[in-house]
Amino acid sequence: SYLISFSFQQRIEIHKLRQGDNLILGFSIGGGIDQDPTQNPFSEDKTDKGIYVTRVTGGGPAEVAGLQVGDKIMQVNGWDMTMVTHDQARKRLTKRNEEVVRLLVTRQSLQKAVQQSMMS
Amino acid sequence: MSAAMDTESTYSGYSHYSGHSKKAHRQGRDRHKSPRSKDGSRSEKSVTIQTPPAEPLLGNDASRAEEGQDDNWGETTTAITGTSEHSISQEDIARISKDLEDSVGLDCKRYLGLTVAAVLGLLVFLTPIAFILLPQILWRDDLEPCGTVCEGLFISVAFKLLILLIGTWALFFRQPKADLPRVFVFRALLLVLIFLFVFSYWLFYGVRILDSKDTNYQGIVQYAVSLVDALLFIHYLAIVLLELRQLQPMFTVKVVRSTDGESRYYSLGHLSIQRAALVVLENYYRDFTVYNPALLTASKSRAAKHMAGLKVYNVDGPGNNASGQSRAMIAAAARRRDSSHNELYYEEADHERRVRKRRARLVVAVEEAFTHIKRLQAEEQQKAPGEMMDPREAAQAIFPSMARALQKYLRTTRQQQYHSMESILQHLSFCITNNMTPKAFLERYLNPGPTLQYDRERWFSKQWTLVSEEAVTSGLQDGVVFVLKCLDFSLVVNVKKIPFIKLSEEFIDPKSHKFVLRLQSETSV
């Protein structure tokens, strides 16, 4: 058996958690068109300036919703996130009047292909 | 008696080494005095000679030491009998033949070349003067009178000849610093060119002017001026060919000494092999440390021990397969688990430590000795007239306190034969006179210096032979190898061409040096 790498898209719905005066989502982002793409450890292509999930706090709303470290965020509530600056991305995720954010993420996955099923 | 004769004949049959056979000669002359003891000692010697061929390395050194002690070697080695033909060692023969060669052949050649060049030079110098004077002498009355232009030309001829004289003196009349085996090609070509040139001028002069008794004196003087001009141009050509062309470096030359592998690199221009050899030798005396045979005994004894342990016995019969034997020996030597590398490592470490210890003692002793000496100022000199010493006396006063440490250090680094007590005292008084510190005094003894620093008798390298596969007057090429041999060692010279360098240019506007800050921030949401 051997490993195949492919990417698939997933829609994730996160309900923000209220902590004091703030609404938090429970993850950290990195990347943006004003950042250095070569330092991004999660991207396949080192010229990719998209927004990536760099950390997911344990037990937070993002983890509960199924977000994983290394996901690339393509859209937030319909807004495109592939060509935005880091600050614009942060603003789109932390709008004070939104309680739910719907993300479209791309995830790289390594799957073990089962050889027997292919042979038989 | 016959027994003695027998041992002597077998003895000299084995002996390749002068020391042993010279002793046989000496003993042969004194044979009638005490035959029994001589027989005994000679038979001992014949036994030792039968050890395997490792002995040559040690035997050679021993024979050389004996040569030094034996003052009447001339008498003993002239008695060449039928039994002992090998009574002169190889080195003796080499030295004798070299002396003979030197005294006869090369001087003749050098002086011949010099006289030819001098005669030609004199002829060439007098030619313009002859051109101007001959019409005056031969047909003065028919000549047109010499106007101002003509007299102006006299002055110009005079000054140009003076410049030519000074230039020739500067370029050619220099002390020859070396004796080279073959003629300089360029110089010979220039001499031939000058000869042909002057010859053709004389021919023209003889035919067109002398025979026809030309009356146009100004024309004749102008002809002489043109000759001098052309001579000046030939002098310019000589400068370019002989001096300027070899200034630009074209080759890098690696010189390696065969005995200890010390190597240096030099840059040379377009030179012939013999002139390149000359440059290498001039630099050898300045750059290479002095050749010290005492430093090579360690590796020789290691080699001797390595081969001495193996003996070859031929069990198959009289068929002597020499190459098979040597291959068997090499294979056996390779398989043998010897620990000579261990010995070398520990020996070198020990030696290193000993040298450092002795060096420390020496430095301390010299520093202490130097503190006893103080230079007197002018006014102090009047105050203490009794105790004043000149530098030599001061040196002799402080020498005993450092002599022992210095002697031990020189012995450990095997330099003791290069420095006599007199030379050390001289150097010490020299250092004291010139206000040198103890370290400056010691610089000469702590490290072996170049050959020029030492006495001429210690040089071991005064006569050189150039060994080359190509003709020695041909120019240097990439890959040429030649060897400069003297009696004790040789310098292997390897020539490499300096690569053709392609240099291109890139212009960077100073205003284009701009920078950005590359961030990778992480924000938690």
HADDOCK unambig.tbl for C-alpha pairs under 7 A between the chains (distance, minus, plus):
assign (segid A and resid 24 and name CA) (segid B and resid 525 and name CA) 5.80 0.50 0.50
assign (segid A and resid 25 and name CA) (segid B and resid 525 and name CA) 5.63 0.50 0.50
assign (segid A and resid 26 and name CA) (segid B and resid 525 and name CA) 6.33 0.50 0.50
assign (segid A and resid 27 and name CA) (segid B and resid 524 and name CA) 5.72 0.50 0.50
assign (segid A and resid 27 and name CA) (segid B and resid 525 and name CA) 5.87 0.50 0.50
assign (segid A and resid 28 and name CA) (segid B and resid 522 and name CA) 6.41 0.50 0.50
assign (segid A and resid 28 and name CA) (segid B and resid 523 and name CA) 5.29 0.50 0.50
assign (segid A and resid 28 and name CA) (segid B and resid 524 and name CA) 3.80 0.50 0.50
assign (segid A and resid 28 and name CA) (segid B and resid 525 and name CA) 5.76 0.50 0.50
assign (segid A and resid 29 and name CA) (segid B and resid 522 and name CA) 5.60 0.50 0.50
assign (segid A and resid 29 and name CA) (segid B and resid 523 and name CA) 5.44 0.50 0.50
assign (segid A and resid 29 and name CA) (segid B and resid 524 and name CA) 6.18 0.50 0.50
assign (segid A and resid 30 and name CA) (segid B and resid 520 and name CA) 6.96 0.50 0.50
assign (segid A and resid 30 and name CA) (segid B and resid 521 and name CA) 6.06 0.50 0.50
assign (segid A and resid 30 and name CA) (segid B and resid 522 and name CA) 4.68 0.50 0.50
assign (segid A and resid 30 and name CA) (segid B and resid 523 and name CA) 6.63 0.50 0.50
assign (segid A and resid 31 and name CA) (segid B and resid 520 and name CA) 6.64 0.50 0.50
assign (segid A and resid 35 and name CA) (segid B and resid 518 and name CA) 6.24 0.50 0.50
assign (segid A and resid 35 and name CA) (segid B and resid 519 and name CA) 5.14 0.50 0.50
assign (segid A and resid 35 and name CA) (segid B and resid 520 and name CA) 5.43 0.50 0.50
assign (segid A and resid 36 and name CA) (segid B and resid 518 and name CA) 5.35 0.50 0.50
assign (segid A and resid 36 and name CA) (segid B and resid 519 and name CA) 5.60 0.50 0.50
assign (segid A and resid 36 and name CA) (segid B and resid 520 and name CA) 5.76 0.50 0.50
assign (segid A and resid 39 and name CA) (segid B and resid 520 and name CA) 6.80 0.50 0.50
assign (segid A and resid 90 and name CA) (segid B and resid 525 and name CA) 6.94 0.50 0.50
assign (segid A and resid 94 and name CA) (segid B and resid 525 and name CA) 6.60 0.50 0.50
